[in-house]
Amino acid sequence: MTEREPFRTQIKVRLYELDPLGHLNHAVYHSYAEVARIEAIEKAAQGGDPFRAENISPVLLASSINYRRELRMGDIVQVTCDTKFGSGKTFQMVQEIVKLDGTLSADLTVTLGLMDLERRKLVDDPRGRFLRAGFDLTVLSTAE
């Protein structure tokens, strides 16, 4: 059995994202991670919006980042996203921001849940909800 790679997307560092020191502003790392999460969920949805009918949506609950190496204008990075489901109402996405030469620039762990948008409460069994809605979990998680 071959090990699957996590979802990844490519982003180029732009001039307006830099701080006065000439490297990527700390908040932009979070934006890059969010881009990868959204793209992964969209790809797993296979072109639809399966949660719309259920009136639920992913919601970010916590984020932790480790900055490893600076990024500068013109650098191109791969941003990965790998979902880890547990048994509760929340799940985690583990992410890396890696330069094309393999240098790890940052790693993140974010905690998410699926929120019932009417009740404003997290729903039970997010993995099951993704499955029942028709998401391809192999896009979201290397463990699936």
Disulfide bonds with the S-S distance in Angstrom:
none
